[in-house]
């Protein structure tokens, strides 16, 4: 693969840092500009915007490629959920499929949440990861109908609070939505949701499962791998 940074005077390390700060944390473009200025890096918020639009998809694609290559995901249990998102006053739906470790497998933005849409979403996720052993839903009839069409309706599980893992996965995007004063189009929401989910998976260190020393080692390794993405 050609070096995507070859025509840029700024070092790839600075570009990756700016993109990571904007996607991983609930910061505005101007927040990132100010934080980089404190580190002696003088750029404008429009430069951050350009970098994230140019390199965000490349970095996310690199993360997904490594994940699929190393089979670093599980088909034990999937959690499906959808949330309401308003774009220019119009109601849309953001679907997510999350595995049992809290990593986002797929994010999908639609105008409807009927059987046809749920079927399209599940087929897209299963094409990439394969069929799950169990699917936890929030009792949405569209999910049940789609699972029945796929022949895995017997794998569905529904119970109170059982789907909290998927519902909690929406929280980072909700914080981002507030910072950005909502999204302007389906395309921008789909793009950001897909990139943010990949970055979230990369830095999903599950610190509550590890000792402090192990967590610090995992964090250092994740940052080292990030600096090598799209190299």
Residue pairs with C-beta under 8 A, 6 or more apart in sequence:
1 230
3 231
4 54
4 55
4 58
4 230
5 12
5 15
5 230
8 15
10 43
12 230
12 231
13 227
14 36
14 41
15 51
15 55
16 55
16 59
16 226
16 227
16 229
17 36
18 32
18 36
18 43
18 47
18 48
18 51
18 52
19 51
19 52
19 55
19 56
19 59
20 199
20 226
21 27
21 32
21 35
21 36
22 29
22 32
22 48
22 52
23 52
23 56
23 192
23 195
23 196
23 199
24 196
24 199
24 200
24 203
26 172
26 175
26 176
26 178
26 179
27 35
27 179
28 45
28 179
28 180
29 45
29 46
29 48
29 49
30 45
32 45
32 48
33 43
33 44
33 45
33 47
33 48
36 42
36 43
36 48
55 230
56 191
56 195
57 191
57 195
58 229
58 230
59 195
59 198
59 199
59 226
59 229
59 230
60 194
60 195
60 198
60 199
61 198
62 229
62 230
63 198
63 199
63 201
63 202
63 229
64 198
66 72
66 225
67 73
67 201
68 128
73 99
73 103
73 105
73 129
74 99
74 100
74 101
75 99
75 129
75 130
75 131
75 132
75 133
76 99
76 100
76 132
76 133
76 134
77 99
77 100
77 132
77 133
77 134
77 135
77 136
78 97
78 98
78 99
78 105
78 125
78 132
78 134
78 135
78 136
79 97
79 98
79 99
79 100
79 136
79 163
79 165
79 166
79 169
80 95
80 96
80 97
80 98
80 122
80 135
80 136
80 137
80 138
80 143
80 163
80 166
81 95
81 96
81 98
81 137
81 138
81 163
81 166
81 167
81 169
81 170
82 93
82 94
82 95
82 96
82 113
82 140
83 93
83 94
83 167
83 170
83 174
84 91
84 92
84 93
85 91
85 92
85 93
85 94
85 109
85 177
85 182
85 183
85 189
86 92
86 182
87 182
87 183
87 184
87 185
87 186
87 189
88 184
88 185
90 111
92 109
92 110
92 111
92 186
92 189
93 109
93 110
93 111
93 112
93 113
93 117
94 107
94 108
94 109
94 170
94 173
94 189
94 193
95 106
95 107
95 108
95 109
95 110
95 113
95 117
95 118
95 121
96 104
96 106
96 107
96 108
96 166
96 169
96 170
96 197
97 104
97 105
97 106
97 121
97 122
97 125
97 166
98 104
98 105
98 165
98 166
98 169
99 105
100 165
101 204
101 206
102 165
102 168
102 169
102 204
102 206
103 200
103 201
103 204
104 169
104 197
104 198
104 200
104 201
105 125
105 128
105 129
106 121
106 124
106 125
106 128
106 129
106 197
107 190
107 193
107 194
107 197
108 120
108 121
108 124
108 190
109 186
109 189
109 190
109 193
110 117
110 121
111 186
113 140
113 142
114 142
115 141
115 142
115 145
115 146
115 149
117 142
118 140
118 142
118 143
118 145
118 146
119 145
119 146
119 149
119 150
121 146
122 146
122 147
122 150
123 150
126 132
126 150
131 150
131 152
132 152
132 155
133 155
134 155
134 156
134 157
135 143
135 147
135 152
135 155
135 156
135 157
136 156
136 157
136 158
136 162
136 163
136 165
136 166
137 143
137 144
137 147
137 156
137 157
137 158
137 163
138 158
138 163
138 166
138 167
139 158
143 156
144 153
144 156
147 153
147 155
147 156
172 196
172 200
173 192
173 193
173 196
176 192
176 196
177 183
183 189
183 192
202 222
202 225
202 226
203 219
203 222
203 226
205 215
205 218
205 219
205 222
207 215
210 218
